[in-house]
């Protein structure tokens, strides 16, 4: 399977990745793999926004 390169602006790429991550976290919370509190405590702490 050949993947074709899609030209996107960096902001579009960031928005897409943010949406994908948010969806994954929502799914993990829905399935009971993690809780909202775990997400806030363990994952968001590691992300530093400058």
PEQUIWO-V265880 format. One record per residue. N is the residue number from 1. RES is the residue in three letters. SS is DSSP state (a for helix, b for strand, c for the rest). PSI is psi in radians with two decimals (NA if undefined). Layout:
BEGIN
n={N & N}
res={RES & RES}
ss={SS & SS}
psi={PSI & PSI}
END
This chain:
BEGIN
n={1 & 2 & 3 & 4 & 5 & 6 & 7 & 8 & 9 & 10 & 11 & 12 & 13 & 14 & 15 & 16 & 17 & 18 & 19 & 20 & 21 & 22 & 23 & 24 & 25 & 26 & 27 & 28 & 29 & 30 & 31 & 32 & 33 & 34 & 35 & 36 & 37 & 38 & 39 & 40 & 41 & 42 & 43 & 44 & 45 & 46 & 47 & 48 & 49 & 50}
res={UNK & UNK & UNK & UNK & UNK & UNK & UNK & UNK & UNK & UNK & UNK & UNK & UNK & UNK & UNK & UNK & UNK & UNK & UNK & UNK & UNK & UNK & UNK & UNK & UNK & UNK & UNK & UNK & UNK & UNK & UNK & UNK & UNK & UNK & UNK & UNK & UNK & UNK & UNK & UNK & UNK & UNK & UNK & UNK & UNK & UNK & UNK & UNK & UNK & UNK}
ss={c & c & c & c & c & c & c & c & c & a & a & a & a & a & a & a & a & a & a & a & a & a & a & a & a & a & a & a & a & a & c & c & c & c & c & a & a & a & a & a & a & a & a & a & a & a & c & c & c & c}
psi={2.13 & 2.30 & 2.32 & 2.47 & 2.25 & 2.21 & 2.10 & 2.65 & 2.65 & -0.67 & -0.62 & -0.70 & -0.75 & -0.77 & -0.73 & -0.81 & -0.66 & -0.77 & -0.73 & -0.78 & -0.77 & -0.72 & -0.71 & -0.78 & -0.75 & -0.73 & -0.76 & -0.69 & -0.76 & -0.67 & -0.11 & 0.27 & -0.71 & 2.87 & 2.88 & -0.68 & -0.72 & -0.75 & -0.84 & -0.76 & -0.87 & -0.68 & -0.88 & -0.46 & -0.59 & -0.30 & 2.04 & 2.10 & 2.15 & NA}
END
